[in-house]
């Protein structure tokens, strides 16, 4: 009789553990869904705009001649393009050092009408990037510095 009772207890514990694991997985998935920011390029954003107020990321190139500063001194307006579509962006804050016309940018924010309102900007450098400490070095000096850091 006690052998049956022990098997029954183990089965109940196994079922409870499985339910707890499934519940934890569902809770984590729900939390991540609410925090996820989807990544769009301008052509995707124009073709399939997200619902108003949804946090998304917009990535593309800052179009040449598109950066303008508002009278308040901290608001920057510019256009992000991908060769197929263009999206006007407004950002209020301090822009990253690498944020220039013709460079890559990822803007985190939301759509307000036809304008993307960015809360954060992430500027990307190109493949020719060199740290400013190494900018004036010869190729041989740069190799030596890299070799010393290994």
Secondary structure, DSSP 8 states (H G I E B T S, - for coil): -HHHHHHHHHHHHHHHHHHHHHHHHHHHHHHHHHH--EEEEHHHHHHS---TT--EEEEEEE-TT--EE-TTSSEEEEEEE-SS-EEEEEEES---TT--TTSEEEEEEEEETTEEEEEEEEEE--TT---GGGTTS-HHHHHHHHHHH-
